[in-house]
Amino acid sequence: MDWHHQLLDSVIWLCKAFAISMVAIACITALIGKFTDWGQQFLRVTWAWFSPVRSWRPLAILSLLILMTLFSVRMEILFTFWSNGMYTSLQDFNAAAFWSLMAVFGVLASVHVLRALVNFYISQAFQIHWRVWLTENLMARWLDRQAYYRSQHLPNRTDNPDQRIQQDIAGFVSSSLTLFLGLISSVVSLFSFTLILWRLSGTLTLFGEEIPRAMIFLVYAYVLVATVFAVKLGRPLIKLNFLNEKLNADFRYALIRLREYGENIAFFRGEAVEHRTLLKRFSHVIENAWAIVFRSLKFQGFNLGINQLAVVFPMVVQAPRFFSKQITLGDLTQTAQAFGQVQDALSFFRSSYDEFAGYRAIVNRLTGFLDTVDAADQLTMPQIVHRGQNFAVEALTVKSPGGAILTANLNLALAPGAALLVRGPSGVGKTTLLRAIAGLWPYAGGEIVYPAGQQCLFLPQKPYLPLGTLRSALYYPLAEPVQPDDSAARAILEQIQLGHLAAELDTESEWSNILSLGEQQRLALGRVLLHRPQLVFLDEASSAMDEGLEHAMYSLLRKQLPDVMLISVGHRSSLAAFHGSELILQHNGKWRLNSLE
């Protein structure tokens, strides 16, 4: 090899390889996306990221990564020729050639290290940007149109959506890039080093028959047979890896619930039951882990044996030609290196099958997540419109998931300042009626009319307190203002009899574990005073307060917000004093509307 012209030759080689690769990748990607299930799944999950309509940057950076991968293959080719020359110089005792090749090695090694560092940075930056976009996109899909809540009503909803957003996306991005670039490198290496083997390979006599270029045929046959056996051994890993993610997520969820409901469990002394539940879920994790271990032993053991045999195989084949002085020591070492490169390239799918199995499991989980979001979006909900200043329910029928009618053909209307008390026996569907009115219950039909442009608040029996400061819990569901008004927040805390917490407004903590249920309910009422909505739904939102405190809170609402429309669900007769009418729900969908004035 003439090292003086390798810079120009390498540039020409890279240009040709890049052009051919880009055309081939475009054609193969189109075919895979059209005719394979996992290709369609991939495009469904992330095609929008690569779409040039959205941005040209991802495809440009991916093209640069492809170029860097081809550059790496070219460097491997140059290193094999350097190795040939170096070992030949040793065999010929040519000191001048040896030291000249050492200088060449210094240049090659420097370029190789620089290429590796640049490639690492570009690939990591690409993965980070891709992961950010994909996470934001899936989170938006999950939160949009309340899919996170509506999915609870699906018969086959996805398990552990939090894990799919947090963990599976990271694995998807990393594995996609690794497998894609690895495949490109393998294909280009296969072609390039096959040409080198073709030049170095000689005739092999086998069973009296002479086989020209025998090394080429042997390496292809060797890897093909090995791949067939490897695929058969590794196929069960796809299902096992899928189960591994699911079972670990189920076990982690059970541990989270133990922490979330720790006080309830402690009061019931339910540690033994929880322990059995956790051990049962953990046992499923371990059973699947052992299944992966035994299957991996077979798969990896086979691969290791094949790879070890590949180390000496080319030496054994070429040894007769070397000892008969048909080839040099450099040719022998270059043959071994080229054989190894071809064998690695052909073995890419075999050696990466376990990673591909895990990747398929991740793709299945992400597309399963998207299936759940799409199914949740298609659930029918009551029609909600915004017009006028009044609130109205028109021909609303609410059913149970089994089809039983809970409320039939309900009609009612509230003007500003009116208040309605919803009552009825337990289990009749009072809370379900509020869910339907809020547009959260899929088994309902009719029309809900909200005041135009007005904010509505729903206060459940157990309020939701977000992570963060006490101020963020008070302002929820709105974000904290950039320059909050401490005087207003402190005044509201005083009004709801939580003035002792005024100094803790900017303290970050898990307030749902610090405040009692009664204090949390008062904090939720503080949100009403702060946001001043036109319509408020209270689903037993004062059940944890004594009657005197409940009377004080309702009196505060009626005094501070005289025009607000209230719809309360409650059992206490004392609530009637704050409402002008009551809706009594009965079994079999019947209802009765009475005046309390």
C-alpha positions in Angstrom: 0.0 0.0 0.0 1.2 3.5 -0.9 0.7 5.5 2.2 1.5 8.8 0.5 -1.8 8.7 -1.4 -4.0 7.3 1.3 -5.5 10.7 2.3 -7.0 11.3 -1.1 -7.9 7.6 -1.6 -9.7 7.5 1.7 -11.7 10.7 1.0 -12.8 9.2 -2.4 -13.7 5.9 -0.7 -15.7 7.7 2.0 -17.6 9.8 -0.6 -18.5 6.7 -2.6 -19.4 4.6 0.5 -21.5 7.5 1.9 -23.5 8.0 -1.3 -24.2 4.3 -1.8 -25.1 3.9 1.9 -27.6 6.8 1.9 -29.4 5.5 -1.2 -29.5 1.9 0.3 -30.7 3.1 3.7 -33.5 5.2 2.2 -34.7 2.2 0.1 -34.4 -0.4 2.9 -36.0 1.9 5.4 -39.0 2.4 3.1 -39.4 -1.3 2.6 -39.0 -2.2 6.3 -41.5 0.6 7.3 -44.0 -0.7 4.7 -43.7 -4.5 5.0 -42.6 -5.3 8.6 -44.6 -4.9 11.8 -41.6 -3.7 13.9 -40.7 -1.2 11.2 -44.2 0.2 11.3 -44.0 0.3 15.1 -40.7 2.3 14.9 -42.1 4.8 12.5 -45.2 5.2 14.6 -43.3 5.9 17.7 -40.7 8.4 16.3 -41.1 9.3 12.7 -42.2 12.8 13.5 -38.8 13.4 15.1 -37.0 12.6 11.8 -39.6 14.3 9.6 -37.9 17.1 7.6 -41.1 19.0 7.7 -40.6 19.5 11.4 -36.8 20.0 11.4 -33.9 19.2 9.1 -31.4 18.8 12.0 -32.1 15.2 13.1 -31.6 13.8 9.6 -28.5 16.0 9.1 -26.9 14.8 12.4 -27.9 11.2 11.6 -26.2 11.5 8.2 -23.1 12.8 10.0 -23.2 9.8 12.3 -23.4 7.5 9.3 -20.4 9.2 7.8 -18.4 8.8 11.1 -19.4 5.1 11.1 -18.0 4.7 7.5 -14.9 6.6 8.6 -14.4 4.0 11.4 -14.6 1.1 8.8 -12.1 2.9 6.7 -9.7 3.2 9.6 -10.1 -0.6 10.3 -9.2 -1.3 6.7 -6.1 0.9 6.9 -5.0 -0.7 10.2 -5.2 -4.2 8.6 -2.9 -3.0 5.7 -0.6 -1.4 8.3 -0.5 -4.7 10.2 0.4 -6.6 7.0 3.3 -4.2 6.2 4.5 -4.2 9.8 4.7 -8.0 10.2 6.2 -8.3 6.7 8.9 -5.9 7.7 9.7 -8.0 10.7 9.8 -11.1 8.7 12.2 -9.4 6.2 14.3 -7.8 9.0 13.6 -4.4 7.2 14.3 -1.9 10.0 13.7 1.2 7.8 10.3 -0.1 6.7 9.4 -1.0 10.3 10.1 2.5 11.7 8.4 4.1 8.8 5.3 2.1 9.5 5.6 3.1 13.2 5.3 6.7 12.1 2.3 5.8 10.0 0.7 4.1 13.0 1.2 7.3 15.0 -0.9 9.3 12.4 -3.5 6.5 12.2 -3.8 6.2 15.9 -4.2 10.0 16.4 -6.9 10.2 13.7 -8.6 7.2 15.2 -8.7 8.6 18.7 -10.0 12.0 17.5 -12.6 10.4 15.4 -13.8 8.2 18.3 -14.1 11.3 20.6 -16.0 13.4 18.1 -18.3 10.4 17.3 -19.0 9.9 21.0 -20.0 13.5 21.5 -22.2 13.7 18.4 -24.0 10.4 19.2 -24.6 11.3 22.8 -25.9 14.7 21.9 -28.2 13.2 19.3 -29.5 10.6 21.8 -30.2 13.3 24.4 -32.1 15.6 22.0 -34.0 12.6 20.6 -34.9 11.4 24.1 -36.0 14.9 25.2 -38.3 15.2 22.1 -39.8 11.7 22.5 -40.4 12.1 26.2 -42.1 15.5 25.8 -44.1 14.1 22.9 -45.4 11.0 24.8 -46.0 13.0 28.0 -48.1 15.4 26.0 -50.1 12.6 24.4 -50.5 11.0 27.9 -51.8 14.3 29.4 -53.8 15.6 26.4 -57.5 15.0 26.6 -56.9 13.3 30.0 -55.7 10.0 28.6 -53.9 9.3 31.9 -57.4 9.1 33.5 -59.6 7.9 30.7 -57.3 4.9 30.2 -58.5 3.5 33.5 -61.8 2.7 31.8 -60.2 0.6 29.1 -60.6 -3.2 29.3 -57.0 -3.8 28.2 -55.1 -0.7 29.3 -51.3 -0.7 29.4 -49.4 -1.5 32.5 -46.9 0.9 34.1 -47.2 3.8 31.7 -44.8 5.7 34.0 -42.0 3.2 33.3 -42.7 3.3 29.5 -42.2 7.1 29.5 -39.2 7.2 31.8 -37.3 4.0 31.1 -38.4 2.5 27.8 -37.8 5.7 25.9 -34.2 5.9 27.1 -33.7 2.2 26.0 -35.5 2.8 22.7 -33.3 5.7 21.8 -30.0 4.1 22.8 -30.8 0.7 21.2 -32.1 2.2 18.0 -29.0 4.2 17.3 -26.6 1.3 18.4 -28.3 -1.3 16.3 -28.7 1.0 13.3 -25.1 2.2 13.2 -23.9 -1.3 14.0 -25.8 -2.7 11.1 -24.3 -0.1 8.7 -20.9 -0.8 10.0 -21.4 -4.5 9.6 -22.6 -4.3 6.0 -19.9 -1.9 4.9 -17.2 -4.0 6.7 -18.6 -7.2 5.2 -18.2 -5.8 1.6 -14.8 -4.1 2.2 -13.1 -7.0 4.0 -14.6 -9.6 1.7 -12.6 -7.9 -1.1 -9.5 -8.1 1.1 -10.1 -11.8 1.8 -10.7 -12.4 -1.9 -7.2 -11.1 -2.7 -5.6 -13.1 0.1 -7.6 -16.3 -0.2 -6.1 -19.2 -2.1 -7.1 -22.6 -3.3 -8.0 -25.3 -0.7 -8.1 -29.0 -1.4 -11.0 -30.7 0.4 -11.8 -34.4 -0.1 -9.8 -34.3 -3.3 -11.5 -31.3 -4.7 -9.9 -27.9 -5.2 -11.9 -25.0 -4.0 -10.7 -21.6 -5.3 -11.0 -18.6 -2.9 -12.0 -21.1 -0.2 -11.6 -18.7 2.6 -14.6 -16.6 1.3 -16.9 -19.6 1.1 -15.8 -21.0 4.4 -16.4 -17.8 6.4 -19.9 -17.3 4.9 -20.9 -20.9 5.5 -19.4 -20.8 9.0 -21.4 -17.8 10.1 -24.6 -18.8 8.3 -24.8 -22.1 10.2 -23.9 -20.4 13.4 -26.6 -17.7 12.9 -29.4 -20.3 12.3 -28.6 -22.0 15.6 -28.2 -18.7 17.4 -31.6 -17.4 16.3 -33.3 -20.6 17.4 -31.6 -20.4 20.8 -32.2 -16.7 21.3 -35.8 -16.3 20.1 -37.4 -16.9 23.5 -35.4 -14.0 24.9 -37.8 -11.5 23.2 -40.7 -12.6 25.4 -38.6 -13.1 28.5 -37.2 -9.5 28.2 -40.7 -8.1 27.8 -41.8 -10.0 30.9 -38.7 -8.8 32.8 -39.7 -5.1 32.3 -43.4 -5.8 33.2 -42.7 -7.8 36.3 -40.1 -5.5 37.6 -42.5 -2.5 37.1 -45.3 -4.4 38.9 -43.0 -5.1 41.8 -41.9 -1.5 42.0 -45.5 -0.2 41.8 -46.4 -2.4 44.8 -43.5 -0.9 46.8 -44.7 2.6 45.8 -48.2 1.8 47.1 -46.7 0.6 50.3 -45.2 4.0 50.9 -48.2 5.9 49.6 -50.7 4.1 51.9 -48.2 3.5 54.7 -50.4 5.1 57.4 -53.5 3.0 56.4 -51.5 -0.2 56.4 -49.9 0.7 59.8 -53.3 1.3 61.4 -54.6 -2.0 60.1 -51.4 -3.8 61.1 -51.4 -5.2 57.5 -47.7 -5.8 57.3 -48.1 -9.6 56.9 -50.5 -9.3 54.0 -48.3 -6.6 52.3 -45.2 -8.8 52.9 -46.9 -11.8 51.2 -48.1 -9.6 48.3 -44.6 -8.2 47.8 -42.9 -11.6 48.0 -45.4 -13.0 45.5 -44.6 -10.2 42.9 -40.9 -10.5 43.6 -41.0 -14.3 43.1 -42.4 -13.7 39.6 -39.4 -11.3 38.9 -36.9 -14.0 40.1 -38.6 -16.8 38.2 -38.3 -14.8 35.0 -34.7 -13.8 35.8 -33.7 -17.4 36.2 -35.4 -18.2 32.8 -33.4 -15.4 31.2 -30.2 -16.7 32.9 -30.7 -20.3 31.6 -31.6 -19.1 28.1 -28.7 -16.7 28.0 -26.3 -19.4 29.1 -27.3 -21.4 26.0 -27.2 -18.4 23.7 -24.0 -16.8 25.0 -22.2 -20.1 25.4 -22.9 -20.9 21.8 -21.7 -17.5 20.7 -18.5 -17.6 22.8 -17.7 -21.0 21.4 -18.2 -19.8 17.8 -16.1 -16.7 18.4 -13.2 -18.6 20.0 -13.1 -21.0 17.1 -13.1 -18.1 14.7 -9.7 -16.9 16.2 -7.7 -19.9 14.9 -9.9 -20.9 12.0 -8.2 -18.6 9.4 -4.8 -19.4 10.7 -5.4 -23.2 10.2 -6.7 -22.6 6.7 -3.9 -20.3 5.6 -1.1 -22.1 7.5 -0.2 -24.5 4.5 0.2 -21.6 2.2 2.4 -19.7 4.7 4.7 -22.7 5.3 5.0 -23.2 1.6 6.0 -19.5 1.3 3.1 -18.6 -0.9 2.1 -15.8 1.5 4.0 -13.7 3.9 3.6 -13.4 7.7 1.9 -10.0 7.1 -0.5 -11.7 4.6 -1.3 -14.3 7.3 -2.1 -11.8 10.0 -4.1 -9.6 7.6 -6.1 -12.7 6.6 -6.9 -13.4 10.2 -7.9 -9.8 10.8 -10.0 -9.6 7.6 -11.6 -13.0 8.5 -12.4 -11.6 11.9 -14.0 -8.5 10.5 -16.1 -10.5 8.0 -17.1 -12.9 10.7 -18.1 -10.1 13.0 -20.0 -8.4 10.3 -21.9 -11.5 9.3 -22.4 -12.4 13.0 -23.9 -9.0 13.8 -27.4 -10.2 13.9 -26.4 -13.4 15.8 -24.3 -11.6 18.4 -26.8 -8.7 18.7 -29.9 -11.0 18.9 -30.3 -10.7 22.7 -30.0 -6.9 22.4 -32.5 -7.0 19.5 -34.8 -9.1 21.6 -34.8 -6.5 24.3 -35.3 -3.8 21.7 -38.3 -5.5 20.2 -39.8 -5.8 23.8 -39.2 -2.0 24.2 -40.8 -1.2 20.9 -43.8 -3.4 21.7 -44.2 -1.6 25.1 -44.0 1.9 23.5 -46.5 1.0 20.8 -48.7 -0.6 23.4 -48.6 2.7 25.3 -49.7 4.6 22.1 -52.5 2.0 21.6 -53.8 2.9 25.0 -53.6 6.6 24.4 -55.4 6.2 21.1 -58.1 4.0 22.6 -58.6 6.5 25.5 -59.0 9.3 23.0 -61.8 7.3 21.2 -63.9 6.8 24.4 -67.2 8.6 24.0 -67.9 11.3 26.6 -70.8 13.6 27.3 -70.9 16.7 25.1 -69.6 19.8 26.9 -70.3 23.2 25.5 -69.5 26.7 26.9 -72.2 29.4 26.5 -74.1 32.0 28.5 -73.7 32.5 32.2 -75.7 29.6 33.6 -74.8 26.0 34.2 -77.1 23.3 32.8 -77.5 19.6 32.3 -79.6 18.5 29.4 -80.8 14.9 28.9 -77.9 13.4 30.8 -77.9 9.6 31.2 -75.2 8.0 33.3 -74.5 4.2 33.2 -72.2 1.9 35.0 -69.4 0.0 33.1 -71.7 -3.0 33.0 -74.5 -1.0 31.4 -76.8 -0.4 34.4 -78.5 3.0 34.4 -77.4 5.1 37.4 -79.1 8.4 36.4 -81.6 8.6 33.5 -82.4 11.7 31.5 -81.3 14.3 34.0 -82.2 17.9 33.4 -81.3 20.9 35.6 -80.1 24.5 35.4 -78.3 26.8 37.8 -78.0 30.6 37.6 -75.1 32.6 39.1 -75.3 32.4 42.9 -77.4 29.2 43.0 -76.4 26.2 44.9 -77.4 22.5 44.5 -77.0 19.7 47.0 -76.8 16.2 45.6 -77.9 13.5 48.0 -78.8 9.8 47.9 -77.9 6.5 49.5 -74.4 5.2 49.3 -73.5 3.5 46.0 -76.3 5.2 44.0 -73.8 7.1 41.8 -73.4 10.6 43.2 -69.6 10.8 42.6 -70.1 9.1 39.2 -72.6 11.8 38.3 -70.0 14.5 39.0 -67.4 12.6 36.9 -69.9 12.6 34.0 -70.6 16.3 34.5 -66.8 16.9 34.4 -66.5 14.9 31.2 -64.5 12.1 32.8 -67.0 9.3 32.6 -67.2 7.4 29.3 -70.4 5.6 30.0 -72.7 8.7 29.8 -74.6 10.7 27.1 -76.2 14.1 27.0 -75.1 17.7 27.0 -73.3 19.7 29.7 -73.4 23.5 29.5 -70.7 25.5 31.3 -70.6 29.2 31.6 -68.7 30.8 28.7 -65.0 31.6 29.5 -65.3 30.8 33.2 -63.1 28.6 35.3 -64.6 25.6 37.1 -63.1 23.8 40.1 -63.8 20.2 41.3 -63.0 19.5 44.9 -62.9 15.7 45.7 -63.1 14.2 49.1 -59.3 13.7 49.2 -57.7 16.7 47.6 -54.6 16.4 45.4 -51.5 18.3 46.6 -48.7 18.5 44.0 -45.1 18.0 44.9 -43.4 21.3 45.8 -44.1 24.2 48.1 -47.2 24.9 50.1 -47.7 27.9 47.9 -47.8 25.7 44.8 -50.4 23.5 46.5 -52.5 26.6 47.2 -52.3 27.9 43.6 -52.9 24.6 42.0 -54.0 24.0 39.2 -52.4 27.2 38.2 -48.6 27.8 38.3 -47.2 30.0 41.0 -46.9 33.6 39.9 -43.4 34.9 39.2 -43.9 37.6 41.8 -46.4 36.1 44.3 -48.6 38.2 46.5 -47.7 37.0 50.0 -50.4 39.2 51.6 -53.2 37.6 49.5 -51.9 34.0 50.2 -51.5 34.7 53.9 -54.9 36.3 54.1 -56.5 33.2 52.6 -54.7 30.9 55.0 -56.0 32.9 57.9 -59.6 32.7 56.4 -59.5 28.9 56.1 -58.0 28.7 59.7 -54.5 27.6 58.5 -52.8 30.8 59.5 -50.2 28.9 61.4 -48.8 27.6 58.1 -48.2 31.1 56.6 -44.5 30.9 57.4 -44.2 27.6 55.5 -45.5 29.0 52.1 -42.2 28.5 50.3 -41.2 25.2 52.1 -41.0 22.2 49.8 -42.3 19.0 51.3 -44.8 16.2 50.7 -47.7 18.2 52.1 -50.1 15.4 51.5 -48.3 13.4 54.3 -47.9 16.4 56.6 -51.4 17.9 56.6 -54.4 16.1 58.0 -57.3 15.3 55.6 -59.3 18.1 57.2 -56.4 20.6 56.6 -56.1 19.4 53.1 -59.8 20.0 52.5 -59.5 23.5 53.8 -56.5 24.2 51.6 -58.6 23.1 48.6 -61.3 25.5 49.7 -58.5 28.2 49.8 -57.9 27.5 46.1 -61.6 28.4 45.5 -61.1 31.7 47.3 -57.9 32.4 45.4 -59.0 31.6 41.9 -62.7 32.8 42.3 -64.2 30.4 39.8 -67.8 30.8 38.5 -68.7 27.1 39.2 -67.5 24.8 42.0 -68.2 21.1 42.5 -67.6 19.7 46.0 -67.7 15.9 46.3 -67.9 15.5 50.1 -65.1 18.1 50.2 -65.8 18.9 53.9 -66.4 15.3 55.2 -63.2 15.4 57.3 -64.3 18.6 59.1 -66.6 18.8 62.1 -70.0 20.4 61.6 -68.9 23.7 63.1 -65.8 24.0 60.9 -67.8 22.8 57.8 -70.4 25.6 58.6 -67.7 28.2 58.9 -66.1 27.1 55.5 -69.4 27.2 53.6 -70.3 30.5 55.2 -66.9 31.8 54.0 -67.6 30.6 50.5 -71.1 32.2 50.3 -69.8 35.5 51.8 -66.6 35.8 49.7 -68.1 34.5 46.4 -71.8 35.4 46.4 -72.1 34.8 42.6 -70.4 31.4 42.5 -72.5 28.3 41.6 -72.1 25.4 44.0 -72.9 21.8 43.4 -72.2 19.8 46.6 -72.3 16.1 47.3 -72.8 15.3 50.9 -74.7 13.3 53.5 -75.0 15.9 56.4 -78.4 17.5 56.7 -76.6 20.7 57.9 -75.5 21.4 54.3 -79.0 22.1 53.3 -78.8 25.6 54.8 -76.2 26.7 52.2 -78.1 25.3 49.1 -81.3 26.5 47.4 -82.2 23.1 45.9 -81.4 19.4 46.3 -81.1 16.6 43.8 -81.9 13.3 45.3 -80.6 10.3 43.4 -82.4 7.0 43.7 -81.8 3.5 42.5 -82.6 2.3 38.9 -81.7 5.8 37.5 -84.5 7.7 39.2 -84.0 11.1 40.6 -86.0 13.9 42.2 -85.3 17.7 42.3 -86.5 19.6 45.4 -86.4 23.2 46.5 -84.8 24.0 49.8 -85.9 27.6 50.0 
